[in-house]
Amino acid sequence: MSDELKIDDISFIIPSRNNLKYLKWCYDAIREVYPDVWVCYWDDFSDDGTWDWMQDRVKNDPKVKAERHDGPA
């Protein structure tokens, strides 16, 4: 078994709350350098369109996952 890191071993996990502008920038930067890695988002009850944007990414990029915390219990 090799000790070298392979691109298939990399995933980006990105938490978010109301920072859509930076998520878009982050997604574009990751895809430019690593087009085939997993990008996993966690939205913490954003109200700025973040969740809708994440859902669009999930529909259009097979290597994106998104989960959401629905707010205070």
C-alpha positions in Angstrom: 0.0 0.0 0.0 1.3 3.4 -1.0 1.6 6.3 1.5 1.1 8.8 -1.3 -2.1 10.8 -1.2 -4.3 10.3 -4.2 -6.9 12.8 -5.6 -9.6 10.2 -4.8 -8.7 10.6 -1.1 -9.6 14.3 -0.9 -12.9 15.8 0.1 -13.7 19.3 1.0 -16.2 19.8 3.9 -17.4 23.4 4.0 -19.7 24.7 6.8 -21.7 27.8 6.1 -24.1 30.4 7.5 -25.1 33.3 5.3 -21.9 33.5 3.2 -23.1 32.7 -0.3 -20.6 35.1 -1.9 -17.7 33.2 -0.4 -19.2 29.8 -1.1 -19.4 30.6 -4.8 -15.8 31.7 -4.9 -14.7 28.7 -2.9 -16.6 26.3 -5.2 -15.1 27.8 -8.3 -11.6 27.7 -6.9 -11.9 24.1 -5.8 -13.3 23.0 -9.2 -10.6 24.9 -11.0 -7.8 23.0 -9.2 -9.5 19.7 -8.3 -12.4 19.0 -10.7 -13.0 15.5 -9.4 -13.0 15.7 -5.6 -16.1 15.6 -3.4 -17.4 18.9 -2.0 -19.6 18.6 1.0 -21.6 21.5 2.3 -23.3 22.0 5.6 -25.7 24.9 5.8 -26.6 26.3 9.3 -30.0 27.8 8.6 -28.9 30.5 6.2 -31.5 33.0 4.9 -29.4 34.6 2.1 -30.0 32.0 -0.7 -27.2 29.7 0.4 -29.4 26.6 0.7 -31.0 27.2 -2.7 -27.5 27.6 -4.3 -26.3 24.4 -2.6 -29.3 22.5 -3.9 -28.5 23.8 -7.4 -24.9 22.6 -7.1 -26.1 19.1 -5.9 -28.3 18.9 -9.0 -25.6 20.0 -11.4 -22.5 18.5 -9.9 -22.5 14.7 -9.1 -19.6 15.2 -6.7 -21.4 17.7 -4.4 -23.4 16.8 -1.3 -25.3 19.2 1.0 -27.0 19.0 4.3 -28.9 21.6 6.3 -29.6 22.4 9.9 -33.2 23.7 9.9 -32.8 26.2 12.7 -33.3 26.4 16.4 -35.0 23.4 18.0 
